[in-house]
Amino acid sequence: MLYQGAIDFAKRAKEHLEKGEMAEKGVYISKAHAIITEFLSSLNVEVGGDVARNLEKLYRFMLDQLMEAHLSNDGKPLDTVINLLGTLKEGWEGAVAKVRKEGLLSE
């Protein structure tokens, strides 16, 4: 749900950017930023190892892209963030579906 929330906020930021509504753009970039920051703070590299370290790099890159979009009023970094979040969301959904199929996780 949080991935979808961050995607939705980034999309709304882009919509406001395209309309020239800069204050609203900033609000939604901040909301997406807060969710990604929460993802970052929840990582545990001791448990997650390389996966956690790679996610950390990816989340930091996305935070940089959000800042770039905000400062330059450019929608391309927002597209990058939206696409990356979508890929991560699909990956988690696939992993959960596989675990459920194997009977390791209840509905």
N, CA, C and O atoms as a GROMACS GRO file, in nm:
protein
  428
    1MET      N    1   0.082  -0.119   0.000
    1MET     CA    2   0.000   0.000   0.000
    1MET      C    3   0.087   0.126   0.000
    1MET      O    4   0.052   0.226  -0.064
    2LEU      N    5   0.198   0.122   0.071
    2LEU     CA    6   0.283   0.241   0.075
    2LEU      C    7   0.347   0.268  -0.060
    2LEU      O    8   0.363   0.384  -0.099
    3TYR      N    9   0.386   0.162  -0.131
    3TYR     CA   10   0.441   0.184  -0.265
    3TYR      C   11   0.336   0.255  -0.350
    3TYR      O   12   0.368   0.352  -0.419
    4GLN      N   13   0.213   0.208  -0.346
    4GLN     CA   14   0.108   0.270  -0.426
    4GLN      C   15   0.085   0.414  -0.383
    4GLN      O   16   0.063   0.502  -0.467
    5GLY      N   17   0.090   0.439  -0.253
    5GLY     CA   18   0.074   0.575  -0.204
    5GLY      C   19   0.182   0.668  -0.257
    5GLY      O   20   0.154   0.780  -0.301
    6ALA      N   21   0.306   0.622  -0.253
    6ALA     CA   22   0.417   0.704  -0.304
    6ALA      C   23   0.403   0.727  -0.454
    6ALA      O   24   0.430   0.836  -0.504
    7ILE      N   25   0.360   0.623  -0.526
    7ILE     CA   26   0.337   0.638  -0.671
    7ILE      C   27   0.228   0.742  -0.696
    7ILE      O   28   0.245   0.831  -0.779
    8ASP      N   29   0.119   0.731  -0.623
    8ASP     CA   30   0.007   0.825  -0.641
    8ASP      C   31   0.050   0.968  -0.610
    8ASP      O   32   0.014   1.061  -0.681
    9PHE      N   33   0.128   0.986  -0.503
    9PHE     CA   34   0.173   1.121  -0.467
    9PHE      C   35   0.267   1.177  -0.574
    9PHE      O   36   0.257   1.294  -0.609
   10ALA      N   37   0.356   1.094  -0.627
   10ALA     CA   38   0.447   1.141  -0.733
   10ALA      C   39   0.369   1.177  -0.859
   10ALA      O   40   0.401   1.276  -0.926
   11LYS      N   41   0.268   1.099  -0.891
   11LYS     CA   42   0.184   1.130  -1.008
   11LYS      C   43   0.109   1.261  -0.988
   11LYS      O   44   0.099   1.342  -1.080
   12ARG      N   45   0.057   1.280  -0.869
   12ARG     CA   46  -0.015   1.405  -0.841
   12ARG      C   47   0.079   1.525  -0.845
   12ARG      O   48   0.042   1.632  -0.892
   13ALA      N   49   0.201   1.506  -0.797
   13ALA     CA   50   0.302   1.613  -0.804
   13ALA      C   51   0.326   1.649  -0.950
   13ALA      O   52   0.334   1.768  -0.984
   14LYS      N   53   0.337   1.550  -1.036
   14LYS     CA   54   0.362   1.576  -1.177
   14LYS      C   55   0.243   1.648  -1.241
   14LYS      O   56   0.261   1.740  -1.321
   15GLU      N   57   0.122   1.606  -1.206
   15GLU     CA   58   0.003   1.673  -1.259
   15GLU      C   59   0.002   1.821  -1.220
   15GLU      O   60  -0.025   1.907  -1.303
   16HIS      N   61   0.032   1.850  -1.094
   16HIS     CA   62   0.035   1.989  -1.048
   16HIS      C   63   0.149   2.066  -1.114
   16HIS      O   64   0.133   2.184  -1.148
   17LEU      N   65   0.262   2.001  -1.133
   17LEU     CA   66   0.374   2.064  -1.203
   17LEU      C   67   0.332   2.105  -1.344
   17LEU      O   68   0.359   2.217  -1.387
   18GLU      N   69   0.267   2.015  -1.414
   18GLU     CA   70   0.226   2.042  -1.552
   18GLU      C   71   0.122   2.153  -1.560
   18GLU      O   72   0.112   2.221  -1.662
   19LYS      N   73   0.044   2.173  -1.452
   19LYS     CA   74  -0.055   2.280  -1.447
   19LYS      C   75   0.004   2.411  -1.396
   19LYS      O   76  -0.064   2.514  -1.393
   20GLY      N   77   0.131   2.407  -1.357
   20GLY     CA   78   0.194   2.527  -1.303
   20GLY      C   79   0.157   2.556  -1.159
   20GLY      O   80   0.177   2.667  -1.111
   21GLU      N   81   0.103   2.458  -1.091
   21GLU     CA   82   0.061   2.473  -0.951
   21GLU      C   83   0.176   2.427  -0.860
   21GLU      O   84   0.178   2.315  -0.811
   22MET      N   85   0.269   2.519  -0.840
   22MET     CA   86   0.394   2.484  -0.774
   22MET      C   87   0.378   2.452  -0.626
   22MET      O   88   0.447   2.363  -0.575
   23ALA      N   89   0.291   2.521  -0.556
   23ALA     CA   90   0.272   2.491  -0.414
   23ALA      C   91   0.218   2.350  -0.396
   23ALA      O   92   0.266   2.274  -0.312
   24GLU      N   93   0.118   2.314  -0.477
   24GLU     CA   94   0.060   2.180  -0.469
   24GLU      C   95   0.162   2.074  -0.511
   24GLU      O   96   0.169   1.967  -0.451
   25LYS      N   97   0.242   2.106  -0.613
   25LYS     CA   98   0.349   2.015  -0.655
   25LYS      C   99   0.440   1.984  -0.537
   25LYS      O  100   0.474   1.869  -0.513
   26GLY      N  101   0.478   2.088  -0.464
   26GLY     CA  102   0.566   2.070  -0.350
   26GLY      C  103   0.504   1.986  -0.240
   26GLY      O  104   0.573   1.906  -0.176
   27VAL      N  105   0.375   2.002  -0.217
   27VAL     CA  106   0.306   1.923  -0.115
   27VAL      C  107   0.315   1.774  -0.149
   27VAL      O  108   0.345   1.692  -0.062
   28TYR      N  109   0.289   1.740  -0.274
   28TYR     CA  110   0.287   1.599  -0.312
   28TYR      C  111   0.427   1.540  -0.325
   28TYR      O  112   0.447   1.422  -0.298
   29ILE      N  113   0.523   1.620  -0.364
   29ILE     CA  114   0.662   1.571  -0.362
   29ILE      C  115   0.702   1.542  -0.218
   29ILE      O  116   0.768   1.442  -0.191
   30SER      N  117   0.663   1.628  -0.127
   30SER     CA  118   0.695   1.607   0.015
   30SER      C  119   0.631   1.479   0.068
   30SER      O  120   0.693   1.408   0.147
   31LYS      N  121   0.510   1.451   0.027
   31LYS     CA  122   0.441   1.329   0.071
   31LYS      C  123   0.512   1.204   0.017
   31LYS      O  124   0.532   1.108   0.091
   32ALA      N  125   0.548   1.206  -0.110
   32ALA     CA  126   0.622   1.093  -0.167
   32ALA      C  127   0.757   1.078  -0.098
   32ALA      O  128   0.800   0.967  -0.066
   33HIS      N  129   0.823   1.191  -0.074
   33HIS     CA  130   0.953   1.191  -0.006
   33HIS      C  131   0.941   1.128   0.133
   33HIS      O  132   1.028   1.050   0.173
   34ALA      N  133   0.835   1.160   0.206
   34ALA     CA  134   0.817   1.107   0.341
   34ALA      C  135   0.802   0.955   0.339
   34ALA      O  136   0.857   0.886   0.425
   35ILE      N  137   0.729   0.903   0.242
   35ILE     CA  138   0.711   0.757   0.234
   35ILE      C  139   0.844   0.690   0.201
   35ILE      O  140   0.880   0.590   0.263
   36ILE      N  141   0.916   0.743   0.104
   36ILE     CA  142   1.044   0.682   0.066
   36ILE      C  143   1.144   0.693   0.180
   36ILE      O  144   1.224   0.602   0.201
   37THR      N  145   1.141   0.802   0.253
   37THR     CA  146   1.228   0.816   0.371
   37THR      C  147   1.194   0.710   0.475
   37THR      O  148   1.283   0.656   0.540
   38GLU      N  149   1.067   0.680   0.489
   38GLU     CA  150   1.025   0.574   0.583
   38GLU      C  151   1.076   0.438   0.536
   38GLU      O  152   1.123   0.358   0.617
   39PHE      N  153   1.069   0.413   0.405
   39PHE     CA  154   1.126   0.288   0.352
   39PHE      C  155   1.274   0.280   0.389
   39PHE      O  156   1.322   0.177   0.435
   40LEU      N  157   1.344   0.389   0.368
   40LEU     CA  158   1.488   0.394   0.394
   40LEU      C  159   1.517   0.368   0.541
   40LEU      O  160   1.609   0.292   0.574
   41SER      N  161   1.441   0.429   0.628
   41SER     CA  162   1.468   0.414   0.772
   41SER      C  163   1.431   0.275   0.824
   41SER      O  164   1.476   0.235   0.931
   42SER      N  165   1.349   0.202   0.750
   42SER     CA  166   1.309   0.069   0.796
   42SER      C  167   1.405  -0.041   0.752
   42SER      O  168   1.390  -0.156   0.793
   43LEU      N  169   1.504  -0.008   0.669
   43LEU     CA  170   1.598  -0.109   0.622
   43LEU      C  171   1.688  -0.156   0.736
   43LEU      O  172   1.727  -0.078   0.823
   44ASN      N  173   1.720  -0.284   0.734
   44ASN     CA  174   1.811  -0.342   0.831
   44ASN      C  175   1.918  -0.418   0.753
   44ASN      O  176   1.894  -0.531   0.709
   45VAL      N  177   2.034  -0.358   0.736
   45VAL     CA  178   2.139  -0.420   0.654
   45VAL      C  179   2.198  -0.544   0.722
   45VAL      O  180   2.254  -0.630   0.654
   46GLU      N  181   2.187  -0.552   0.854
   46GLU     CA  182   2.236  -0.672   0.923
   46GLU      C  183   2.153  -0.794   0.885
   46GLU      O  184   2.207  -0.904   0.871
   47VAL      N  185   2.026  -0.776   0.869
   47VAL     CA  186   1.937  -0.886   0.832
   47VAL      C  187   1.927  -0.898   0.680
   47VAL      O  188   1.932  -1.008   0.626
   48GLY      N  189   1.913  -0.784   0.613
   48GLY     CA  190   1.888  -0.784   0.469
   48GLY      C  191   2.011  -0.792   0.381
   48GLY      O  192   2.000  -0.820   0.262
   49GLY      N  193   2.128  -0.768   0.438
   49GLY     CA  194   2.252  -0.779   0.362
   49GLY      C  195   2.255  -0.696   0.235
   49GLY      O  196   2.219  -0.578   0.235
   50ASP      N  197   2.297  -0.760   0.126
   50ASP     CA  198   2.310  -0.690  -0.002
   50ASP      C  199   2.178  -0.635  -0.054
   50ASP      O  200   2.174  -0.528  -0.114
   51VAL      N  201   2.070  -0.708  -0.029
   51VAL     CA  202   1.939  -0.660  -0.075
   51VAL      C  203   1.908  -0.526  -0.007
   51VAL      O  204   1.866  -0.432  -0.073
   52ALA      N  205   1.928  -0.520   0.123
   52ALA     CA  206   1.901  -0.396   0.197
   52ALA      C  207   1.994  -0.284   0.151
   52ALA      O  208   1.951  -0.169   0.138
   53ARG      N  209   2.121  -0.316   0.127
   53ARG     CA  210   2.215  -0.213   0.082
   53ARG      C  211   2.176  -0.160  -0.057
   53ARG      O  212   2.184  -0.040  -0.082
   54ASN      N  213   2.134  -0.250  -0.144
   54ASN     CA  214   2.092  -0.206  -0.278
   54ASN      C  215   1.963  -0.125  -0.272
   54ASN      O  216   1.948  -0.027  -0.344
   55LEU      N  217   1.870  -0.166  -0.187
   55LEU     CA  218   1.748  -0.086  -0.170
   55LEU      C  219   1.781   0.051  -0.113
   55LEU      O  220   1.721   0.151  -0.152
   56GLU      N  221   1.876   0.057  -0.022
   56GLU     CA  222   1.917   0.186   0.034
   56GLU      C  223   1.966   0.279  -0.077
   56GLU      O  224   1.927   0.396  -0.082
   57LYS      N  225   2.050   0.228  -0.165
   57LYS     CA  226   2.100   0.309  -0.277
   57LYS      C  227   1.985   0.353  -0.367
   57LYS      O  228   1.982   0.468  -0.411
   58LEU      N  229   1.893   0.263  -0.393
   58LEU     CA  230   1.780   0.295  -0.479
   58LEU      C  231   1.689   0.400  -0.415
   58LEU      O  232   1.647   0.494  -0.482
   59TYR      N  233   1.659   0.384  -0.287
   59TYR     CA  234   1.575   0.482  -0.218
   59TYR      C  235   1.643   0.619  -0.213
   59TYR      O  236   1.578   0.721  -0.232
   60ARG      N  237   1.773   0.621  -0.188
   60ARG     CA  238   1.845   0.750  -0.186
   60ARG      C  239   1.843   0.815  -0.325
   60ARG      O  240   1.829   0.937  -0.337
   61PHE      N  241   1.858   0.734  -0.429
   61PHE     CA  242   1.849   0.786  -0.565
   61PHE      C  243   1.711   0.846  -0.590
   61PHE      O  244   1.700   0.954  -0.649
   62MET      N  245   1.607   0.777  -0.546
   62MET     CA  246   1.471   0.829  -0.566
   62MET      C  247   1.451   0.960  -0.489
   62MET      O  248   1.387   1.052  -0.540
   63LEU      N  249   1.505   0.969  -0.369
   63LEU     CA  250   1.495   1.094  -0.294
   63LEU      C  251   1.566   1.208  -0.368
   63LEU      O  252   1.516   1.320  -0.373
   64ASP      N  253   1.681   1.177  -0.425
   64ASP     CA  254   1.753   1.278  -0.505
   64ASP      C  255   1.670   1.319  -0.627
   64ASP      O  256   1.667   1.437  -0.662
   65GLN      N  257   1.604   1.223  -0.690
   65GLN     CA  258   1.521   1.254  -0.807
   65GLN      C  259   1.402   1.342  -0.769
   65GLN      O  260   1.365   1.432  -0.844
   66LEU      N  261   1.343   1.315  -0.654
   66LEU     CA  262   1.233   1.400  -0.607
   66LEU      C  263   1.282   1.543  -0.585
   66LEU      O  264   1.214   1.639  -0.622
   67MET      N  265   1.399   1.556  -0.525
   67MET     CA  266   1.454   1.689  -0.501
   67MET      C  267   1.484   1.759  -0.633
   67MET      O  268   1.457   1.878  -0.649
   68GLU      N  269   1.539   1.684  -0.728
   68GLU     CA  270   1.568   1.740  -0.861
   68GLU      C  271   1.439   1.790  -0.928
   68GLU      O  272   1.436   1.899  -0.984
   69ALA      N  273   1.335   1.710  -0.921
   69ALA     CA  274   1.206   1.749  -0.980
   69ALA      C  275   1.154   1.876  -0.914
   69ALA      O  276   1.102   1.965  -0.981
   70HIS      N  277   1.168   1.882  -0.783
   70HIS     CA  278   1.118   1.999  -0.710
   70HIS      C  279   1.197   2.126  -0.744
   70HIS      O  280   1.138   2.232  -0.768
   71LEU      N  281   1.327   2.114  -0.746
   71LEU     CA  282   1.411   2.232  -0.769
   71LEU      C  283   1.410   2.279  -0.913
   71LEU      O  284   1.416   2.399  -0.940
   72SER      N  285   1.404   2.185  -1.007
   72SER     CA  286   1.412   2.221  -1.148
   72SER      C  287   1.277   2.233  -1.216
   72SER      O  288   1.268   2.275  -1.332
   73ASN      N  289   1.171   2.196  -1.143
   73ASN     CA  290   1.036   2.194  -1.203
   73ASN      C  291   1.035   2.113  -1.332
   73ASN      O  292   0.981   2.155  -1.434
   74ASP      N  293   1.095   1.996  -1.322
   74ASP     CA  294   1.106   1.903  -1.434
   74ASP      C  295   1.033   1.774  -1.398
   74ASP      O  296   1.056   1.718  -1.291
   75GLY      N  297   0.946   1.729  -1.485
   75GLY     CA  298   0.869   1.608  -1.459
   75GLY      C  299   0.944   1.478  -1.484
   75GLY      O  300   0.901   1.372  -1.438
   76LYS      N  301   1.055   1.483  -1.557
   76LYS     CA  302   1.127   1.359  -1.589
   76LYS      C  303   1.178   1.285  -1.466
   76LYS      O  304   1.164   1.163  -1.460
   77PRO      N  305   1.234   1.353  -1.367
   77PRO     CA  306   1.274   1.280  -1.246
   77PRO      C  307   1.154   1.216  -1.174
   77PRO      O  308   1.168   1.110  -1.113
   78LEU      N  309   1.039   1.278  -1.182
   78LEU     CA  310   0.919   1.218  -1.123
   78LEU      C  311   0.882   1.091  -1.197
   78LEU      O  312   0.843   0.991  -1.136
   79ASP      N  313   0.894   1.093  -1.329
   79ASP     CA  314   0.868   0.971  -1.408
   79ASP      C  315   0.962   0.860  -1.366
   79ASP      O  316   0.921   0.744  -1.354
   80THR      N  317   1.087   0.894  -1.342
   80THR     CA  318   1.186   0.795  -1.299
   80THR      C  319   1.143   0.732  -1.166
   80THR      O  320   1.147   0.610  -1.151
   81VAL      N  321   1.103   0.815  -1.072
   81VAL     CA  322   1.060   0.767  -0.941
   81VAL      C  323   0.935   0.680  -0.954
   81VAL      O  324   0.927   0.573  -0.894
   82ILE      N  325   0.840   0.725  -1.032
   82ILE     CA  326   0.716   0.649  -1.052
   82ILE      C  327   0.747   0.511  -1.111
   82ILE      O  328   0.692   0.411  -1.066
   83ASN      N  329   0.833   0.507  -1.210
   83ASN     CA  330   0.868   0.379  -1.272
   83ASN      C  331   0.942   0.286  -1.175
   83ASN      O  332   0.913   0.166  -1.170
   84LEU      N  333   1.036   0.340  -1.100
   84LEU     CA  334   1.109   0.258  -1.004
   84LEU      C  335   1.017   0.204  -0.895
   84LEU      O  336   1.023   0.087  -0.859
   85LEU      N  337   0.931   0.291  -0.842
   85LEU     CA  338   0.837   0.246  -0.739
   85LEU      C  339   0.743   0.139  -0.794
   85LEU      O  340   0.710   0.043  -0.725
   86GLY      N  341   0.701   0.156  -0.919
   86GLY     CA  342   0.614   0.056  -0.982
   86GLY      C  343   0.683  -0.078  -0.994
   86GLY      O  344   0.621  -0.182  -0.970
   87THR      N  345   0.809  -0.076  -1.030
   87THR     CA  346   0.885  -0.201  -1.041
   87THR      C  347   0.898  -0.268  -0.905
   87THR      O  348   0.881  -0.389  -0.893
   88LEU      N  349   0.930  -0.190  -0.801
   88LEU     CA  350   0.941  -0.246  -0.667
   88LEU      C  351   0.807  -0.302  -0.619
   88LEU      O  352   0.802  -0.409  -0.558
   89LYS      N  353   0.701  -0.229  -0.646
   89LYS     CA  354   0.566  -0.275  -0.606
   89LYS      C  355   0.533  -0.407  -0.672
   89LYS      O  356   0.484  -0.499  -0.607
   90GLU      N  357   0.559  -0.417  -0.801
   90GLU     CA  358   0.533  -0.542  -0.873
   90GLU      C  359   0.616  -0.657  -0.816
   90GLU      O  360   0.567  -0.769  -0.803
   91GLY      N  361   0.740  -0.629  -0.783
   91GLY     CA  362   0.827  -0.731  -0.725
   91GLY      C  363   0.773  -0.783  -0.593
   91GLY      O  364   0.770  -0.904  -0.570
   92TRP      N  365   0.731  -0.692  -0.505
   92TRP     CA  366   0.676  -0.734  -0.376
   92TRP      C  367   0.546  -0.811  -0.396
   92TRP      O  368   0.524  -0.912  -0.329
   93GLU      N  369   0.462  -0.765  -0.486
   93GLU     CA  370   0.336  -0.836  -0.511
   93GLU      C  371   0.362  -0.976  -0.563
   93GLU      O  372   0.295  -1.072  -0.524
   94GLY      N  373   0.461  -0.989  -0.652
   94GLY     CA  374   0.497  -1.120  -0.705
   94GLY      C  375   0.551  -1.212  -0.596
   94GLY      O  376   0.518  -1.330  -0.592
   95ALA      N  377   0.634  -1.158  -0.509
   95ALA     CA  378   0.692  -1.238  -0.401
   95ALA      C  379   0.583  -1.285  -0.305
   95ALA      O  380   0.583  -1.400  -0.262
   96VAL      N  381   0.491  -1.196  -0.271
   96VAL     CA  382   0.382  -1.233  -0.181
   96VAL      C  383   0.294  -1.340  -0.246
   96VAL      O  384   0.254  -1.436  -0.180
   97ALA      N  385   0.263  -1.323  -0.374
   97ALA     CA  386   0.180  -1.421  -0.445
   97ALA      C  387   0.248  -1.558  -0.445
   97ALA      O  388   0.182  -1.660  -0.426
   98LYS      N  389   0.378  -1.559  -0.467
   98LYS     CA  390   0.452  -1.686  -0.469
   98LYS      C  391   0.449  -1.752  -0.333
   98LYS      O  392   0.427  -1.873  -0.323
   99VAL      N  393   0.471  -1.674  -0.228
   99VAL     CA  394   0.470  -1.729  -0.093
   99VAL      C  395   0.331  -1.783  -0.059
   99VAL      O  396   0.318  -1.890   0.002
  100ARG      N  397   0.228  -1.710  -0.097
  100ARG     CA  398   0.090  -1.757  -0.071
  100ARG      C  399   0.062  -1.885  -0.148
  100ARG      O  400   0.001  -1.978  -0.095
  101LYS      N  401   0.107  -1.891  -0.273
  101LYS     CA  402   0.085  -2.009  -0.356
  101LYS      C  403   0.150  -2.131  -0.293
  101LYS      O  404   0.096  -2.241  -0.298
  102GLU      N  405   0.266  -2.110  -0.235
  102GLU     CA  406   0.339  -2.220  -0.172
  102GLU      C  407   0.285  -2.251  -0.032
  102GLU      O  408   0.335  -2.341   0.035
  103GLY      N  409   0.184  -2.177   0.010
  103GLY     CA  410   0.119  -2.204   0.139
  103GLY      C  411   0.195  -2.156   0.260
  103GLY      O  412   0.170  -2.200   0.371
  104LEU      N  413   0.289  -2.065   0.238
  104LEU     CA  414   0.371  -2.016   0.350
  104LEU      C  415   0.313  -1.890   0.415
  104LEU      O  416   0.360  -1.845   0.519
  105LEU      N  417   0.208  -1.835   0.352
  105LEU     CA  418   0.149  -1.713   0.403
  105LEU      C  419  -0.002  -1.723   0.384
  105LEU      O  420  -0.048  -1.757   0.275
  106SER      N  421  -0.076  -1.694   0.487
  106SER     CA  422  -0.222  -1.701   0.476
  106SER      C  423  -0.275  -1.572   0.416
  106SER      O  424  -0.208  -1.469   0.416
  107GLU      N  425  -0.396  -1.578   0.367
  107GLU     CA  426  -0.462  -1.462   0.306
  107GLU      C  427  -0.484  -1.357   0.406
  107GLU      O  428  -0.539  -1.252   0.373
   0.00000   0.00000   0.00000
